[in-house]
Amino acid sequence: MCSSDLRQGEVTAIAAAADSVIEDGRPGVVLVAGEAGIGKTTLVAEFARQYGTLHGRSVWYCRSDELAAEPLQPFRGLIAELVEALPDEVLSAHVAARGHDVLPLLPHPGRLGPRMTATVPTDEITARHLLFEAAADLIRRAAEIGPLVIVIDDLHWAGPAGLQLLRHLERNVTASPVFFVVCLRDTGEADDDDVRTALAELARSGAVRIELGGLDASALRELVWARAA
């Protein structure tokens, strides 16, 4: 037995939320919150393993790194993987609609490089809006091929902008079966107005929040005995 076995109730709850999103053809978010080391990553990894096995779906995984200075880190990895995986015709349609607006999210242009069109530089607020819209457009087009299940780990290291982009995606990939499972550390989030606002907006839109606490004494004994056997 491992610690993920003792969190099966939470795994089942996340899977039920994913089923609801896919059945309804709409976006949805589950926030898995808890202090450092409580088991958030282990929990979502077990969800991805079980859900992928049960439904035969690909689960996309991305994460933020505490030591990396780049904002929007998890979405850089996610969008880069989508760009490499999507069919040519989907990328061509995206570029025709959004030009090169998604480039700031990519570590390198990759398959989009030769397709890019030049645009006039914009102010920071407009540039961010165009970037968020381009990310939403790519994800919408990917979801038209098949439902997307996306795990985002350690979103707190992405900063407020990461949560703002998540909120934008949840609000703007309407009529698309896109399910986000987001791991977020509780510590310090209440001290940042931008982060607190983004989380409140997600809650108002129906995001499910799962708070992970420590295992109780009987569960810990069961885990220790299982590992010692």
Buried (B, 14 or more C-beta within 10 A) or exposed (E): EEBBEBBEEBBEBBBEBBBEBBEEEBBBBBBBBBEEEBBBBBBBBBBBEBBEEEBEBEBBBBBBBEEEEEBBBBBBBBBBEBBEEBEEEBBEBBBEEBBBBBBBBBEEBEBBEEBBEEEEEEEEEEBBBBBBBBBBBBBBBBBEEEBBBBBBBBBBBBBBBBBBBBBBBBBBBEEBBBBBBBBBBBEEBEEBEEBBBBBEBBEEEEBBBBEBEEBEEEBEEBBEEEEEE
